[in-house]
Amino acid sequence: MISPKEATNTCLGINDSVTNVSELPLNPVHNAQYSFQNVRRSTVTKWTHGLHKYPAKFIPQIPRWALAHCGPVHGKTVLDPFCGSGTTLIEAGLAGADTRGLDVSPVAVTISEAKTTITNLSASHFSKLLSEINDLALDQLDAIRNSFGSSVGQNCNGLHFTWSNWFGVDEISGLVATREAIMALAPKTERSFLLACLSSVSKSCSYLDEDQIKVRLDKNKKPLAPLSTFTRFSLEAFMTQATLAKAYTSAGASFSVDRGSADALPYNSQSIDVIVTSPPYMNAIDYTMNHKYNMFILGLIQPENFKDHCREYIGITERAVRTKDALQVGSTNNQVADGFIESLIDEGSALTANRAYVVYQYFSRMKMMFAESFRVLRPGGRAAFVVGETNRVCGHLIPTAEILEDMANSEGLATDLRFAHVMANRSSMRLNRSQTGGQINREMIYVFSRH
Ligand SMILES: C[S@@+](CC[C@H](N)C(=O)[O-])C[C@H]1O[C@@H](n2cnc3c(N)ncnc32)[C@H](O)[C@@H]1O
């Protein structure tokens, strides 16, 4: 057993040399290391992959490889139970799969729905819709501006009372007026697409630093005008989505995207052929903080429900842990994980008790997620998981990937393949994992099979 504080990241037996690739080989070498260091930006933002920034998003090369390696998936059922911004869903759709996406974040669900939109609108109809949305937003603007103007320091129009720290009255009014107009006028098929476009431009209409996962001010910033920025962005994105929709249709793809939790999958037993996913890291990326204002602007979460919503995530953020949660720490049924949790509890401070819960919550729910993945996979089904290799928690280097592999195996998922991805350029978006407090430099890619 690896003792706390002594774990190293060499225990997985990964070879030292790194192979640079632009696409992974269909059959990577077991225990090898690959890097996408020289990959061109245009290959990562193709289609609507670049519609919305998203922390720790896949570069499309990874799910594309996984679908080919575990497939072919044409006509098969593919699931990403942590679908985030929908990278797997685009690639599975292009490969002609019946594609399911699930995420606990309503922002992720909206972006994933947007990228899987199969629109029937022509460019001229969409353009007409945008000008109607613009007109209605302008009609409502004065009333919304007045309500924000008299509500500084208070919740208003679905925004948390801190809105005035990050948005000017004109900009937040324009964003909310646009949301209201979308909700009133957009056909159901295009609604998520328009909301995702609004979400995508909202930070550039604020004083929020767009390069930060945490909420930070950019003092030198000049916020953009919401209505014209939204209209311009949406029209351009629609042209790409319309072409993508045609490719989905000719590939024979179908989609469903749901909000839910990966440790309680809303799918029938043995109904999924292939899983391709990248679960959250432990104690590394605060998705709820990164998307806090997007959720409010889109009307997806009310400010008074925000704290409870934060507790729904696997890899709960430290700030959402309540004192009473520490009392609920039990066994994860994994000796190594339990060893770290006990050491943190033994250290006896409020901080280490909080972190013990973070570690416990992560591993116990990930174990349930593997059990659920086993249940929904058909016999012979395969699952590709991309996970962070290690996490440092209060000085303890936790061999996260090794623990997760163990858990997957004990839930009946056998390891077929394991290799490392060196995080040179995981994403063309600037919010990638290597820039987070989790200091994750390498991730492990596993292919499991269900016998
Ligand atoms: C690494 S990101 C996935 C990024 C995705 N592969 C992409 O390309 O955008 C992990 C995702 O897990 C989601 N998540 C966290 N807890 C969850 C849960 N209990 N059930 C489902 N999704 C969850 C987060 O909202 C986040 O979108």
The ligand as a Gaussian input file, in Angstrom:
#p B3LYP/6-31G(d) Opt

LIG

0 1
 C      -13.361000      17.654000     -17.318000
 S      -14.951000      18.331000     -17.460000
 C      -15.521000      17.599000     -18.941000
 C      -15.121000      18.430000     -20.132000
 C      -15.595000      17.827000     -21.425000
 N      -14.887000      16.601000     -21.748000
 C      -15.432000      18.834000     -22.562000
 O      -14.777000      18.537000     -23.555000
 O      -15.935000      19.950000     -22.439000
 C      -15.818000      17.494000     -16.202000
 C      -17.324000      17.769000     -16.165000
 O      -17.896000      17.004000     -15.113000
 C      -19.064000      17.692000     -14.701000
 N      -19.545000      17.110000     -13.436000
 C      -19.127000      17.313000     -12.159000
 N      -19.843000      16.575000     -11.311000
 C      -20.734000      15.849000     -12.055000
 C      -21.727000      14.880000     -11.745000
 N      -22.012000      14.538000     -10.488000
 N      -22.405000      14.314000     -12.770000
 C      -22.175000      14.694000     -14.063000
 N      -21.275000      15.644000     -14.400000
 C      -20.546000      16.200000     -13.407000
 C      -18.623000      19.145000     -14.655000
 O      -19.733000      20.007000     -14.711000
 C      -17.743000      19.209000     -15.904000
 O      -18.499000      19.650000     -17.006000

